[in-house]
Amino acid sequence: MTRKRVYQIAKELGVSSKELIEKLAEMGMAGLKAANTVDDEEYTLIVNLYREETTPPVKEEEEKEEQHSAIKMVKEGVPRPPIVSVLGHIDHGKTTLLDAIRHSHLAAKETGGITQGVAAYQADLHGEKITFIDTPGHKAFTGMRARGAKATDIAILVVAADDGIMAQTVEAIDHIRAAEIPMIVAINKIDKANADVDKTMNDLVQHGLTPEDWGGETITVAISALAKEKIEDLLEMILLVAEMEDLRADPHGELEAIIIESHLSKGRGPVATAVVRNGTLREKDCIVVGSTYGRVKALLNETGERAGKAGPGQSVEVLGLQAVPQVGTQITVKKTQNEAKACAEKLRVEEAAPQRSRAKMTVEDLFRQARAEEKLKLILKATSTGALEAARREIEALTVGEIEVDFIHTGVGAISEGDILLAASIPGDPLVVGFGVKANAKATKLAEHEGVATHTYAIIYDIVDEIERALKQMLAPVYQEVRIGEAEVRDLFKVPGGIVAGCYVAEGRVVRPGKVRVLRRDEEVFSGDIASLHRFTDDVREVQVERECGIRIRDFDDVQVGDRLVVFTLEEVAR
């Protein structure tokens, strides 16, 4: 008995996996996923049901298809290659996997060998292209997002079947989750004698990644990068996820291109590798890249040849910039080089100010910023697993209103560059906390540059006390009413802008600014603010008991002689 995956059936029917799954759900076959397999009987049932439900007259079908294609083209552009990053623990086979893909599926292999050290290249599977970003791992991956750039559409998490999930695997998972992009798990090294795919899949479950084969949402592919086994299956899954994401771009639209690698080359000057997500980058364009600028002298493809231009999904080396740009910086095209220069200078000044101010933020400042989300985002590092678990347990035990603590990443060891980049890449300024550890020299320098505040503690109760105190500041303030006086309305005076009540202060005092409740025959008719307070012709801030005054109430002119005005203030109650 043979089995077929749902996405393969969709290809046979000439529709997208998403469209087939939605249609099957309408017909009562809900719960199917694109990577699920079905037997021969189920296959026949799906094909027959789909064809019966979706076969209109030929002419009508053609007209609808033409209209649908035209509308989709205008509204959403055309499909583009997915942009993929590969992450995972050291020695789990990331480089071997990329080499296997590069040498067997290189899209431009007929034009020559690939340039050593290139930061991105395209693979080809049956005429469909995939752009791989070849970076040193999650630090570069997160560095792109730290400057607001979404360079990657899909992440491949490589996990060795003989080791399972390790420390850097967990870190990579946290970075991918923070990026909020689809993840495919490549279970590598299945050719090894001690490989245990089931144990690896169980490890994934323990970290919230239940494989589709076990009824979850996580796509897994068992491969051997060294033996080049199941590589095509992995590429097919990438194209499947890309299809489900419906990645589109407009080659004639506004340029969206992101720097994924940059360096200073002897003889060529500043060189940057860019990947284009939308629009087209051309030679001779005047561009701004963060705080630097230039006129594009040349665009080189992955084989080192002049490209002339680069469209959506393509990557190129860019020559002609005045300085080396930061990874993750986006490219903007300007009409003239002078305009590009002025824009770069302005951005340089603007970027410096918030970085300085953020670096000086206190814990209270960061928590106050997070109040709107009712969630504290935390990156926690500790000296040991025991210390980490203890600190996390104590923090999770804190109960302060509806405020939640969201652990973006936890780990053992000093605060690293990766931790800083992760914090910088997430909106809301996550708090980076070290328990018994500090930031290493590179991380400290990077934190200053990115404007990320880090806080370290030697005693666990200091962490808990400070986080609890700051959590309380995130709660919406609670106020209590404090009565300070009462006045009787004895006369009314019409003035420009409203009515002034001539009053006698019967008890306490009247203050401005203050609030007032209007009582008529012991029933409240209005509550609001005191707009003005006068003593004879003088504008005053306070009138004491047994004295007369003039009170105008904001947005209320229906005050009457005989009304009683209860004067009060609101004071915030400590939470």
C-alpha positions in Angstrom: 0.0 0.0 0.0 1.4 3.4 -1.0 0.8 6.6 0.9 0.7 10.2 -0.4 1.1 13.5 1.3 -1.7 16.0 1.0 0.5 18.6 -0.7 1.3 16.0 -3.4 -2.4 15.5 -4.1 -2.8 19.2 -4.3 -0.1 19.3 -7.0 -1.9 16.6 -9.0 -5.1 18.5 -8.8 -3.4 21.7 -9.9 -4.3 23.7 -6.8 -2.4 25.1 -3.7 -2.3 23.0 -0.6 -4.0 25.7 1.3 -6.9 25.8 -1.2 -7.3 22.0 -1.1 -7.2 21.8 2.7 -9.8 24.6 3.0 -12.1 22.9 0.5 -11.8 19.5 2.2 -12.6 21.1 5.6 -15.8 22.5 4.0 -16.7 19.0 2.9 -16.3 17.6 6.4 -12.6 16.4 6.2 -11.2 18.9 8.7 -7.9 18.6 10.5 -5.7 17.6 7.5 -2.3 19.3 7.1 -0.3 19.6 4.0 2.4 17.2 5.2 0.0 14.5 6.4 -0.1 11.2 4.5 -3.1 9.3 3.3 -3.6 5.7 2.1 -4.9 4.7 -1.4 -8.5 4.6 -0.3 -8.3 8.0 1.3 -6.5 9.4 -1.7 -9.2 8.2 -4.1 -11.9 9.7 -1.8 -10.2 13.1 -1.6 -9.6 13.3 -5.4 -13.2 12.3 -6.3 -14.8 14.5 -3.7 -12.7 17.5 -4.7 -13.4 17.1 -8.4 -17.1 16.7 -7.8 -17.3 19.8 -5.7 -15.1 22.0 -7.9 -15.9 21.2 -11.5 -18.0 24.0 -13.1 -18.5 24.3 -16.9 -15.1 24.8 -18.6 -15.9 28.3 -19.9 -17.0 29.5 -16.5 -14.0 28.0 -14.9 -11.6 29.6 -17.3 -13.2 33.0 -16.9 -13.1 32.8 -13.1 -9.5 31.7 -13.1 -8.5 34.6 -15.4 -10.3 37.0 -13.1 -8.9 35.5 -10.0 -5.3 35.7 -11.4 -5.7 39.2 -12.6 -7.1 40.4 -9.2 -4.4 38.6 -7.2 -1.6 40.0 -9.5 -2.8 43.6 -9.0 -3.5 43.3 -5.2 -0.6 41.1 -4.1 2.1 40.9 -6.8 3.7 37.7 -8.0 5.0 34.7 -6.0 8.6 35.0 -4.9 11.2 32.5 -3.7 11.2 31.9 0.1 14.2 33.2 2.1 15.4 30.6 4.5 17.9 30.7 7.4 19.4 27.5 9.0 20.0 27.5 12.8 21.0 24.9 15.4 23.6 23.7 17.9 27.2 23.6 16.9 28.3 20.4 15.2 24.8 19.3 14.4 25.4 19.7 10.7 24.2 23.2 9.6 27.2 23.7 7.4 27.1 20.2 6.0 23.4 20.6 5.1 24.0 23.9 3.4 26.9 22.4 1.4 24.7 19.4 0.4 22.1 21.8 -0.9 24.6 24.1 -2.5 26.5 21.4 -4.5 23.4 19.4 -5.6 20.7 22.1 -6.1 22.6 25.3 -6.9 20.3 27.3 -9.2 23.2 28.9 -11.1 25.7 26.0 -11.2 25.8 26.0 -15.0 27.5 29.4 -14.9 30.4 28.5 -12.8 31.5 27.6 -9.2 30.1 29.4 -6.2 32.1 32.2 -4.6 33.6 31.2 -1.3 32.1 32.9 1.7 29.0 34.2 -0.1 26.3 35.1 2.4 23.4 33.8 0.4 22.6 31.7 -2.6 19.6 30.1 -4.5 18.8 26.4 -4.7 16.6 25.0 -7.4 14.1 22.2 -7.0 12.2 21.2 -10.2 12.3 24.8 -11.4 11.2 26.4 -8.1 13.8 28.5 -6.3 14.7 28.8 -2.6 17.1 31.5 -1.3 19.3 30.4 1.6 20.9 32.9 3.9 24.3 31.4 4.9 25.0 33.1 8.2 27.1 32.1 11.3 23.9 31.1 13.2 21.3 32.8 15.4 23.4 35.8 16.3 23.4 37.1 12.7 19.9 35.9 12.2 18.7 38.0 15.2 21.0 40.8 14.4 18.9 41.4 11.3 15.8 41.8 13.3 17.5 43.9 15.9 17.3 46.8 13.4 13.7 46.1 12.5 14.4 43.9 9.4 12.6 40.7 8.6 15.1 39.1 6.3 13.9 35.5 6.8 10.6 33.9 5.8 11.3 30.3 7.1 13.8 28.9 9.7 15.3 25.5 9.5 16.2 24.1 12.9 18.9 21.4 12.6 18.9 18.8 15.4 21.3 15.9 15.4 19.6 12.5 15.9 22.5 11.2 18.0 22.6 14.2 20.3 19.0 15.5 20.5 18.3 19.0 21.7 21.3 20.8 23.2 21.8 24.2 24.8 22.3 26.1 21.6 19.3 24.3 20.1 17.1 25.7 22.8 18.6 29.2 22.2 17.9 28.9 18.5 14.3 27.8 19.2 13.8 30.9 21.3 15.2 33.1 18.6 13.0 31.6 15.9 9.9 32.0 18.1 10.7 35.6 18.8 11.0 36.2 15.1 7.4 34.7 14.7 8.2 32.8 11.5 7.5 29.2 10.4 9.9 26.6 11.6 10.9 23.3 10.0 13.0 20.8 12.0 15.6 18.9 10.1 16.5 15.8 12.2 20.1 15.2 10.9 22.6 12.4 11.0 20.1 9.6 10.7 22.9 7.6 9.0 24.8 7.2 12.3 24.6 4.0 14.2 23.5 5.7 17.5 20.8 7.9 15.8 17.5 7.9 17.6 14.8 9.8 15.7 12.1 8.9 18.2 14.1 10.2 21.2 14.8 13.5 19.2 11.1 13.9 18.4 10.3 13.4 22.1 12.9 16.1 23.0 11.1 18.4 20.6 7.8 17.7 22.4 9.4 18.6 25.7 10.2 22.0 24.3 6.7 22.6 22.9 7.4 21.4 19.4 5.1 18.5 18.7 5.8 16.9 15.3 3.0 16.6 12.8 3.5 12.8 12.7 2.6 12.8 16.4 -0.5 15.0 15.9 1.2 18.4 16.4 2.0 21.4 14.2 5.8 21.1 13.8 7.0 19.8 10.4 9.9 17.5 10.8 12.1 15.8 8.1 14.7 13.1 9.0 17.8 13.6 6.8 21.5 12.8 6.5 23.3 15.9 5.2 26.6 14.0 5.0 25.1 11.2 2.8 22.8 13.6 1.0 19.7 11.6 2.0 16.2 13.1 2.0 17.5 16.6 1.0 14.9 16.9 -1.6 12.2 16.0 0.9 13.4 18.9 3.1 13.4 21.3 0.1 9.9 20.1 -0.8 8.7 21.0 2.7 10.3 24.4 2.4 8.4 25.0 -0.8 5.2 23.7 0.9 5.5 26.1 3.8 6.3 28.9 1.4 3.1 28.0 -0.6 1.0 28.1 2.6 2.5 31.4 3.6 1.6 32.7 0.1 4.9 34.8 -0.3 4.4 37.5 -2.9 6.3 40.6 -4.1 6.0 43.3 -6.7 9.1 43.6 -8.8 8.0 47.1 -9.8 7.0 48.2 -6.3 8.9 50.0 -3.5 12.3 48.4 -2.8 12.6 46.3 0.3 16.1 45.0 0.5 18.1 44.0 3.7 21.8 43.7 4.4 22.6 40.2 5.6 26.4 40.5 5.6 29.0 43.3 5.2 32.8 43.7 5.3 35.7 45.8 4.1 37.4 44.3 1.1 40.9 45.2 0.1 40.7 46.6 -3.4 36.9 46.8 -3.5 36.1 48.8 -0.4 32.9 48.4 1.6 31.0 45.3 0.3 27.5 44.4 1.5 25.4 41.4 0.7 21.7 42.2 0.3 18.6 40.1 -0.1 15.7 41.6 -2.0 12.1 41.0 -0.6 10.2 43.4 -2.8 10.9 45.8 -5.7 14.2 45.7 -7.8 17.7 46.9 -6.9 19.7 48.2 -9.9 23.2 49.3 -10.7 23.6 53.1 -10.6 20.8 53.4 -8.0 21.6 56.1 -5.3 21.0 54.3 -2.0 20.8 54.9 1.7 21.8 52.1 4.0 21.4 53.2 7.6 24.0 55.9 8.3 25.9 55.3 5.1 25.1 55.9 1.5 26.5 55.5 -2.0 25.8 55.0 -5.7 25.7 51.3 -6.7 28.8 50.6 -8.8 28.1 46.9 -9.3 25.8 44.1 -8.2 27.4 40.7 -8.2 25.5 37.4 -8.1 26.5 34.3 -6.1 29.0 33.2 -8.8 30.8 36.6 -8.7 29.4 37.8 -12.1 27.8 41.2 -12.7 24.0 41.0 -12.2 22.9 44.4 -13.3 19.8 44.1 -11.2 18.2 42.0 -8.4 14.5 41.2 -8.0 12.4 39.7 -5.2 14.0 36.6 -3.6 17.4 37.3 -5.1 20.7 38.1 -3.2 23.6 40.2 -4.5 26.8 41.7 -3.3 26.6 45.5 -3.4 29.6 47.7 -4.3 29.8 51.5 -4.0 28.9 52.3 -0.4 30.9 54.9 1.5 31.2 52.8 4.6 30.5 49.2 5.8 26.8 49.1 6.9 25.3 47.1 9.8 23.8 43.7 9.3 20.0 44.1 9.2 20.0 47.6 7.8 17.4 48.2 5.1 18.2 49.8 1.7 16.4 52.9 0.5 16.7 54.3 -3.0 16.9 58.1 -3.5 16.8 60.2 -6.6 20.3 61.8 -6.2 23.5 61.0 -4.3 23.2 64.4 -2.5 19.7 63.4 -1.3 21.1 60.0 -0.2 24.0 61.7 1.7 21.6 64.1 3.6 19.3 61.3 4.5 22.1 59.1 5.8 23.4 61.9 8.0 20.0 62.6 9.4 19.5 58.9 10.2 22.9 58.8 11.9 21.9 61.6 14.3 18.4 60.1 14.9 19.7 56.7 15.7 22.2 57.9 18.2 19.7 59.7 20.5 17.4 56.8 21.4 20.3 54.4 21.9 21.8 56.7 24.5 18.5 57.2 26.3 17.5 53.5 26.3 20.9 52.5 27.7 20.3 54.8 30.7 16.8 53.4 31.4 16.1 52.1 34.9 14.2 48.9 35.6 11.1 51.0 36.4 11.3 52.8 33.1 11.3 49.5 31.2 8.4 48.1 33.2 6.4 51.3 32.7 6.8 51.0 29.0 5.5 47.4 29.1 2.4 48.4 31.1 0.3 48.6 27.9 1.0 45.0 27.0 0.4 43.7 30.5 3.4 41.5 30.0 7.0 41.6 31.1 9.4 40.2 28.6 12.4 38.7 30.3 15.8 37.2 29.2 17.3 35.4 32.2 20.9 34.0 32.5 22.4 32.3 35.6 25.5 30.5 36.8 24.1 27.0 36.7 21.0 25.0 35.8 20.0 24.9 39.5 20.4 28.6 39.9 18.4 29.2 36.7 15.6 27.0 37.8 15.4 28.5 41.2 15.3 32.1 39.9 12.7 31.2 37.3 10.6 29.4 39.8 10.6 32.4 42.2 9.8 34.9 39.4 7.0 32.7 38.1 5.5 32.5 41.6 5.0 36.3 41.7 1.3 37.2 41.4 0.7 40.9 40.6 -2.7 41.6 39.1 -3.1 40.4 35.5 0.5 41.1 34.6 2.4 38.1 33.2 6.1 37.4 32.9 7.1 36.1 29.5 10.5 34.3 29.5 11.8 35.1 26.0 15.0 33.1 26.7 16.7 31.5 29.6 20.2 29.9 29.8 23.3 29.1 31.7 26.4 31.3 31.4 27.3 35.0 31.0 25.0 37.4 29.2 26.2 37.1 25.6 26.0 39.1 22.3 23.1 36.8 21.3 21.1 37.8 24.4 21.6 41.4 23.6 20.7 41.1 20.0 17.6 39.1 20.9 16.5 41.8 23.4 17.2 44.5 20.8 15.1 42.7 18.2 11.9 42.5 20.2 9.4 45.4 20.7 8.8 46.5 24.2 12.4 46.5 25.4 12.8 43.1 27.2 14.7 43.1 30.5 18.0 41.2 30.4 18.8 39.9 33.9 21.8 38.0 35.1 21.8 36.0 38.3 25.3 35.5 39.5 26.7 36.3 36.0 27.5 39.5 34.1 27.7 40.5 30.5 31.0 39.6 28.7 33.0 42.4 27.2 31.6 42.1 23.7 28.0 41.9 25.0 28.6 45.0 27.1 29.9 46.9 24.2 27.0 45.7 22.0 24.5 46.6 24.7 25.8 50.2 24.7 25.6 50.3 20.9 22.1 48.8 20.7 20.8 50.7 23.7 19.9 47.6 25.7 19.8 47.8 29.5 21.2 44.9 31.4 20.8 44.2 35.2 22.8 41.7 37.3 22.2 40.4 40.8 24.1 38.3 43.2 21.2 37.4 45.6 18.0 35.8 44.3 15.7 37.9 46.6 17.1 41.1 45.1 15.9 39.9 41.7 12.5 38.9 43.0 12.0 42.1 45.1 12.9 44.4 42.2 10.8 42.6 39.6 7.8 42.5 42.0 8.1 46.2 42.7 8.4 47.0 39.0 5.5 44.7 38.1 3.3 46.7 40.5 4.2 49.8 38.5 2.9 48.1 35.4 -0.6 47.8 36.9 -3.2 50.4 36.0 -3.2 52.9 38.9 -6.0 52.7 41.5 -7.3 56.0 43.0 -9.2 56.7 46.2 -11.4 59.8 46.7 -10.3 62.2 49.5 -13.0 64.6 50.6 -11.5 68.0 51.5 -14.5 70.4 51.8 -18.1 71.4 51.0 -19.6 74.7 49.7 -23.2 76.0 49.5 -24.4 77.8 46.3 -26.0 81.1 47.3 -25.9 83.1 44.0 -25.3 82.7 40.3 -23.3 85.0 38.0 -23.3 84.8 34.2 -19.9 85.4 32.7 -18.3 84.9 29.2 -17.9 81.1 28.8 -20.4 79.9 31.4 -22.0 80.3 34.9 -20.1 81.1 38.1 -21.6 79.9 41.3 -21.3 82.3 44.3 -20.5 80.0 47.2 -20.0 79.9 50.9 -17.4 77.4 52.2 -19.3 75.5 54.9 -16.5 73.1 55.8 -12.9 72.3 55.0 -11.7 74.1 51.9 -12.0 74.5 48.2 -8.9 73.9 46.0 -8.0 74.3 42.3 -7.2 72.0 40.6 -9.8 69.8 42.4 -13.0 67.9 41.7 -16.5 68.6 42.7 -19.7 66.6 43.1 -23.0 68.6 42.7 -25.7 67.5 45.2 -29.3 68.7 44.8 -31.7 67.6 47.5 -29.1 65.0 48.5 -29.0 63.5 45.0 -25.9 63.8 42.8 -26.6 65.6 39.5 -23.0 66.0 38.2 -19.4 65.2 39.0 -16.5 66.9 37.4 -13.6 69.4 37.6 -13.3 72.9 39.1 -12.5 75.0 36.1 -11.8 78.3 38.0 -11.8 79.5 41.6 -12.1 83.2 42.5 -12.0 85.2 45.8 -13.6 88.5 44.8 -11.7 89.5 41.6 -8.7 87.5 42.3 -7.9 84.1 40.7 -6.9 81.9 43.6 -5.9 78.2 44.2 -7.5 77.8 47.6 -10.4 79.2 49.7 -10.7 78.3 53.4 -13.8 77.5 55.5 -16.3 80.3 56.3 -15.3 82.4 53.3 -17.1 83.2 50.1 -15.8 82.4 46.6 -16.8 82.0 43.0 -16.6 78.5 41.5 -17.0 77.7 37.8 -17.5 74.0 37.0 -16.1 72.6 33.8 -18.8 71.5 31.3 -21.7 72.1 33.7 -23.8 75.3 33.8 -27.0 73.9 35.3 -25.9 74.7 38.8 -28.7 76.1 41.0 -29.0 78.2 44.2 -29.2 75.7 47.1 -27.0 73.1 45.5 -24.2 71.7 47.7 -20.8 71.2 46.2 -18.7 68.4 47.7 -15.0 69.1 46.9 -12.6 66.2 46.7 -9.3 65.0 45.1 -8.1 61.7 43.8 -5.0 60.1 45.3 -3.3 57.1 43.9 -3.3 54.0 46.2 -0.1 52.0 46.5 -0.5 48.6 44.8 
